[in-house]
Amino acid sequence: MSEFIPNTEIYNLPPSTPTPTEPTREPVRVILIGSTVGMNLIIAILHRLGFAEPRSWSKPQLDPTTGQPMRILTKWIRY
C-alpha cells in the first residue's frame, strides 16, 4: 500500500469574493451513517485516496435520528 499523503486542504475563493486579510479556517464535517462494516470500508477507501487517516474519524456512536451507527470526521479547510 502506498504511503499516506496528506491533503493540505487549501482552496481558492471564487474571483468575485473579496480576499481576506489573513487565511480563514473553517471546519467541515463529514458524516457516515450505516453498518460498521460499510463505514469501515468507506473509511479505508477514503484513506487510500488520501482524504483522511482512519484514526481521524470519531468512534462509532448512534445517530440520534435513525438510531444507526455513525462516525464523524472534521476537516479544517483554509481559503
N, C-alpha and C positions, 0 to 999 in steps of 0.2 A: 504494500500500500504506500502511496506517495506521502511525503511529509505534509502536515497541515500548513497551509499558507494563509495567514490571517488577512482579512479584507480590511483596508484602512477606513472604509465607510465614509469617504469624503465625496460629496456630490456637488455639482454646480447648480446654482439657482437659475431659474428662468431669466432671460435677458431683461424682462420688464420689472424684475424685483430689485428694489434698492439694495445695494451692497452694505451689509452690516459692518460696523467699525471693528468688530472683533469676531472671531469664529463663534458660531452659535451651535450648541449641542442640544439634541432633542432625543428623549427616549421613545423607541417604537417597540411595541410588544407583539410577539408572535405567539399564538396560542394553538396548541394541538389538542384536539378532543377525540377520543376513540379508545380502542383497545390498547393495552400495554404493548402487545406485540406490534401493532400497527404504528404506534407512536415511536417505539424504538427503531423501527425500520426507517421511518421518515427522518428521525434524528441522525441515523447512520448515513443516509443518503445526503442530507444537508451537510454533514461533516465532510464527506468525500468531495463535495462540491466547494468546500472552503467557506461555508456560510457561518458555522459556529462549532466550537468544541462541544462534545456531548455533555461534559460536566457543567457547561454554562446554563443548561436547562434546569428548571426547578424540579424538585422531587415530585412524583405523581401526587395529585390531590384531586378531590372530587369537584366537578363543575357544579356550582350551586343551582344552575337552571335545569340541567339534564340529569345530574347525578352520575354522569360518566366520568372516567378518569381523564385528567388533563395535565399538560405540562406547559410552562410558560418560559419564554426567552425574552429578555430585554436587550435590545441592540441600541447602542448610542450612536447617532449619526451626527456628523458635523457638516455644516453648509455655510 
